[in-house]
Amino acid sequence: MLVTNNYKPYSGGVVSAIDTLCQSLVQLGHQIYIVTLDFEGKGSSDISPVPVIRLVCPVRFRYKDSYIAIPWQPDQAIFDLVRTIKPDIIHASHPFLLGVSALKAGQKLQIPLVFTYHSQYEKFAHWLPIPEVISICLIRQKILTYCTQVSGIIAPSYSIASSLNSCLSNMCSTPIRVIPSAISRLYLDTQFSYKLTNSYLFKLLTVSRFAKEKNLGFLLWMFKQLVSISPNFCLTLVGYGPELANLKHEAYQVLGFCQQQLIFVERPDKATIKQLYQSSDLFVFASQAETQGLVLAEAMACGTPVVALAGAGQNDLVINHQNGFLVQDLNQMVRSILKIAHNPALHQKMQKAAFRTAQNYDPVRLAHQQIEFYTDLVK
């Protein structure tokens, strides 16, 4: 049973990771149930092969363009579901709300619960209507307490595992397993082919939620400096979110870009996103709130190298001078992009290395690792 506060109609890394994992587990012969909130009042879905059970939420509204739903008696609702379904293991995607209810049910019914540390939650403190200094401390304490109570923790990257080990070493001995989230089979081509770079226009791409924690303003100012040095670049920003209007204002009114030079693509389907990955020369990334950054692996699967600000989510994926560059600041990002754009041999080398890196994120391979961890915890 997989319990998550965040599921469709949301999209993004967590939802993609859940869907990909569930599809792979079903493919390997396992029965999966997704338990989440009823954001739109449409009830549960019993569509095979992965039933989605949505808890009754009498209060539903939108906040900062995001769906919010407050469930009715979630502790009792999830306890009843666990007692009825009798899962071998409970898998929680969040340490709050339904994750807490799932933990209580697992403890009462003696069913192990594994928690995937999907997000650096303190980086989202600005979403709460209290001062960040207070909210960050509360979030960290809540997460650490939760981690001491679960049966096992899945960390999507070694950087996150190392951080958790440091924080928990004196508190508990909860086993931590590093298992990256898989990317959809849609992005994983079986054969590699080189991109033919257009010397007159080098295409940059980023895919992200348009939200404060994604640091997209950094990319706009980086791009301004880049084109002041070399004008033969364009940047496409793909995604959705509450900061879209602010980003467009900054891009077109403040920085003076034209719409052919800097392009926004809002809420495309996955097939369109794959086409954008394939047709772009380089993927750029500025978020430092990631635990993994699935979009980096998706881009690499399409043979697109990455230039990213260094951070926990990207440190495991990006290898300097091989499949891209990790940088420390705006100037380094500009220099790295120019280095790749002006060196076709380096660009081709990085394309192939990026494609090879992405093969490590095959969903079936990683689903086997999840099953192995589940089995260890059940034993």
C-alpha positions in Angstrom: 0.0 0.0 0.0 1.5 3.3 -1.1 0.3 6.4 0.9 0.8 9.8 -0.5 -0.4 13.4 0.2 0.5 14.4 -3.4 -1.0 12.7 -6.4 -3.0 13.5 -9.5 -4.3 16.1 -10.4 -0.8 17.2 -9.3 2.0 16.5 -11.6 5.8 16.7 -11.0 8.6 14.5 -9.7 6.9 12.8 -6.8 3.8 11.9 -8.8 5.9 10.6 -11.7 8.0 8.6 -9.4 5.0 7.0 -7.8 3.4 6.1 -11.1 6.6 4.7 -12.5 7.2 2.6 -9.4 3.7 1.2 -9.3 3.6 0.3 -13.0 6.9 -1.6 -12.6 5.8 -3.4 -9.5 2.6 -4.5 -11.2 4.6 -5.6 -14.2 6.6 -7.8 -11.8 3.4 -9.4 -10.5 2.7 -7.4 -7.3 -0.6 -5.9 -6.1 -0.4 -2.2 -5.4 -2.9 0.2 -3.8 -2.4 4.0 -3.9 -4.0 5.9 -1.0 -4.3 9.6 -1.4 -6.6 12.7 -0.9 -9.7 13.4 -2.9 -8.6 16.8 -4.2 -11.6 17.3 -6.6 -14.4 15.4 -5.0 -14.5 12.7 -7.7 -14.1 9.7 -5.4 -11.9 6.6 -5.7 -10.8 4.8 -8.9 -10.9 1.1 -9.1 -9.3 1.0 -12.5 -6.9 -1.9 -12.8 -4.0 -2.5 -12.4 -3.4 0.1 -9.7 -6.5 1.1 -7.7 -6.5 4.6 -6.4 -8.3 5.0 -3.1 -9.1 8.7 -2.3 -10.0 9.6 1.3 -13.1 11.7 1.9 -12.1 15.4 2.1 -15.0 17.7 3.1 -12.7 20.7 2.8 -11.1 21.4 -0.6 -9.7 24.6 -2.0 -6.8 26.1 -4.0 -3.8 27.9 -2.4 -1.1 29.5 -4.6 -2.5 27.6 -7.6 -2.2 24.3 -5.7 -4.9 21.8 -4.7 -5.5 21.6 -1.0 -7.7 18.9 0.6 -8.3 18.2 4.3 -9.4 14.6 5.0 -12.1 13.5 7.4 -10.6 11.4 10.3 -7.5 10.2 8.3 -6.2 8.0 11.2 -9.3 6.0 11.3 -9.8 5.9 7.6 -6.3 4.6 6.9 -6.4 2.2 9.8 -9.6 0.7 8.4 -8.0 0.4 4.9 -4.9 -1.3 6.2 -6.9 -3.7 8.3 -9.1 -4.6 5.3 -6.4 -4.8 2.6 -3.8 -6.4 4.9 -0.7 -5.2 2.9 2.7 -6.8 3.5 4.2 -3.4 3.7 3.1 0.2 3.8 5.1 2.8 1.7 4.7 6.4 2.7 5.8 9.2 0.4 5.5 12.1 3.0 6.2 12.4 6.7 3.1 14.6 7.3 -0.6 14.1 7.3 -1.4 10.8 5.7 2.2 9.6 6.3 1.6 10.0 10.0 -1.8 8.2 9.9 -0.1 5.4 7.9 2.6 5.1 10.5 0.1 4.8 13.3 -1.8 2.1 11.5 1.4 0.2 10.7 2.4 0.3 14.4 -1.0 -0.9 15.6 -1.2 -3.7 13.1 2.5 -4.6 13.2 3.0 -3.9 9.5 6.4 -2.4 8.5 6.4 1.1 7.0 9.1 2.4 4.6 9.4 6.1 3.9 10.9 7.6 0.7 12.6 10.9 1.5 11.3 12.6 -1.7 11.9 16.2 -0.9 14.1 18.6 1.1 11.1 19.7 3.0 12.6 22.7 4.8 13.2 24.3 1.4 9.4 24.6 1.1 9.0 26.5 4.3 7.9 29.6 2.5 4.6 27.9 1.7 3.6 28.0 5.3 1.9 31.2 6.7 4.4 31.6 9.5 8.0 33.0 9.6 10.5 30.8 7.9 12.9 30.8 10.8 10.2 29.1 12.9 8.8 26.8 10.1 12.2 25.4 9.1 12.9 24.3 12.7 9.5 22.8 13.1 9.8 20.9 9.8 13.2 19.5 10.5 12.2 18.3 14.0 9.0 16.7 12.6 10.9 14.9 9.8 13.7 13.6 12.2 11.1 12.3 14.6 9.2 10.5 11.8 12.4 8.9 10.5 13.2 7.4 14.0 9.8 5.7 14.0 9.6 4.1 10.5 10.9 0.6 9.7 13.1 1.8 6.8 14.0 4.9 4.7 14.6 5.1 1.0 17.0 7.9 0.0 16.9 8.9 -3.7 20.6 9.9 -3.7 23.8 9.3 -1.7 23.9 12.9 -0.7 20.5 12.7 1.0 21.5 9.4 2.6 24.7 10.9 4.0 22.8 13.9 5.4 20.2 11.6 7.0 22.8 9.3 8.5 24.5 12.3 10.0 21.3 13.6 11.6 20.0 10.2 12.8 23.3 8.6 13.9 22.7 9.5 17.6 19.0 9.0 17.5 18.2 5.6 16.0 19.4 2.8 13.7 16.7 3.0 11.1 18.1 1.3 7.9 18.6 3.6 5.0 18.8 2.3 1.4 19.8 4.4 -1.5 17.4 3.7 -4.4 16.9 6.4 -7.0 13.5 7.1 -8.4 13.1 5.6 -11.8 12.1 7.6 -14.9 9.3 6.6 -17.2 10.0 4.1 -20.0 8.7 6.8 -22.4 12.0 8.7 -22.1 14.3 5.6 -22.2 15.2 4.9 -25.8 17.1 1.7 -26.6 19.5 3.3 -29.1 21.6 6.4 -28.9 21.9 8.9 -31.7 23.9 12.1 -31.8 22.2 15.5 -31.9 23.2 17.7 -34.9 24.0 21.0 -33.3 22.9 24.2 -35.2 25.8 26.6 -35.1 23.3 29.5 -35.5 21.1 28.6 -32.5 22.1 26.6 -29.5 18.9 25.5 -27.6 18.8 25.5 -23.8 15.9 23.8 -21.9 14.7 23.5 -18.3 11.7 21.6 -17.1 10.3 22.5 -13.7 7.4 23.6 -11.5 7.3 27.4 -11.7 7.7 27.9 -8.0 10.0 30.0 -5.7 12.0 27.0 -4.5 13.0 26.1 -8.0 15.2 29.2 -8.4 14.1 29.9 -11.9 14.9 33.6 -11.6 18.6 32.6 -11.4 18.3 31.1 -14.9 16.7 34.2 -16.3 19.6 36.4 -15.1 22.1 33.8 -16.2 20.6 33.7 -19.7 20.7 37.6 -19.8 24.5 37.4 -19.2 24.9 34.5 -21.6 23.3 36.3 -24.6 25.2 39.5 -23.9 28.3 37.5 -24.6 27.0 35.3 -27.4 23.5 35.9 -28.9 23.1 32.6 -30.6 21.1 31.0 -27.8 17.5 30.4 -26.9 16.0 29.2 -23.6 12.7 27.2 -23.2 11.1 27.0 -19.7 8.6 24.1 -19.5 6.3 23.6 -16.5 3.5 25.1 -14.5 3.0 26.8 -11.2 2.2 30.0 -9.2 5.3 31.9 -10.3 4.5 31.8 -14.0 3.2 35.3 -14.3 6.0 36.7 -12.2 8.6 34.9 -14.3 7.1 36.2 -17.6 7.1 39.7 -16.2 10.7 39.5 -15.2 11.7 37.9 -18.5 9.9 40.2 -20.9 9.4 43.4 -19.0 12.4 43.6 -16.7 15.1 41.8 -18.7 13.7 42.6 -22.2 13.7 39.2 -23.9 11.6 38.6 -26.9 9.3 35.6 -27.1 11.4 33.9 -29.8 14.5 34.1 -27.6 12.9 33.0 -24.3 9.9 30.6 -24.5 7.5 29.5 -21.9 5.7 26.2 -22.5 2.9 25.5 -20.0 1.7 22.0 -19.0 2.6 20.0 -22.1 2.0 16.3 -22.2 4.8 13.8 -21.7 5.2 13.1 -25.4 5.8 16.8 -26.0 8.3 17.0 -23.1 10.2 14.1 -24.7 10.3 16.0 -28.0 11.7 19.1 -26.2 14.3 17.0 -24.5 15.3 15.4 -27.8 15.4 18.7 -29.7 17.4 20.7 -27.1 21.2 20.9 -27.0 21.6 21.4 -23.3 19.5 21.1 -20.1 20.1 23.8 -17.5 19.0 23.5 -13.9 19.1 25.9 -10.9 17.0 24.3 -8.1 18.8 23.4 -4.9 15.7 21.9 -3.2 15.9 18.5 -4.9 16.7 15.1 -3.5 17.3 13.7 -7.0 16.0 15.8 -9.8 14.2 13.3 -12.1 14.1 15.8 -15.0 17.9 15.6 -15.2 17.7 11.9 -15.8 14.9 12.3 -18.2 16.9 14.9 -20.2 20.0 12.6 -20.2 17.9 9.7 -21.4 17.3 11.8 -24.5 21.0 12.4 -24.9 20.9 15.9 -23.5 23.8 16.9 -21.3 23.2 19.0 -18.1 24.7 22.1 -16.6 23.3 22.5 -13.1 23.9 24.4 -9.9 25.5 21.9 -7.4 23.0 20.4 -4.9 22.1 17.2 -3.2 19.7 16.1 -5.9 22.1 16.6 -8.8 25.4 15.6 -7.3 24.8 11.9 -8.0 23.8 12.4 -11.6 26.0 15.0 -13.1 29.7 14.2 -13.5 31.9 17.1 -14.5 33.4 17.0 -18.0 31.6 13.7 -18.7 27.8 14.2 -19.0 27.7 17.9 -18.1 28.9 20.3 -15.4 28.1 21.1 -11.8 28.6 24.8 -11.1 28.7 27.0 -8.1 27.4 30.3 -9.4 26.0 32.2 -12.3 29.3 33.0 -13.9 30.4 29.4 -13.8 27.2 28.3 -15.5 27.7 30.8 -18.3 31.3 29.7 -18.9 30.3 26.0 -18.9 27.5 26.5 -21.4 29.8 28.5 -23.7 32.4 25.8 -23.3 30.0 23.1 -24.5 28.4 25.2 -27.2 31.7 26.1 -28.8 33.2 22.6 -28.7 31.2 20.2 -30.8 33.5 17.2 -29.9 32.9 17.8 -26.2 29.2 18.2 -26.8 29.0 14.9 -28.6 31.0 13.1 -25.9 28.7 14.5 -23.2 25.6 13.4 -25.2 26.7 9.8 -25.2 27.7 9.9 -21.5 24.4 11.4 -20.6 22.5 8.7 -22.4 24.6 6.0 -20.6 24.0 7.6 -17.2 20.2 7.5 -17.7 20.2 3.8 -18.2 20.8 3.5 -14.4 17.3 4.8 -13.9 15.5 2.0 -15.7 12.2 1.4 -13.8 12.2 -2.4 -13.7 15.8 -2.5 -12.4 15.0 -0.1 -9.6 11.7 -1.8 -8.8 13.7 -5.0 -8.1 15.8 -3.0 -5.6 12.6 -1.7 -3.9 11.3 -5.3 -3.6 14.5 -6.4 -2.1 14.3 -3.7 0.5 10.7 -4.4 1.2 11.5 -8.1 1.7 14.3 -7.3 4.1 12.0 -5.1 6.2 9.2 -7.7 6.2 11.6 -10.4 7.4 
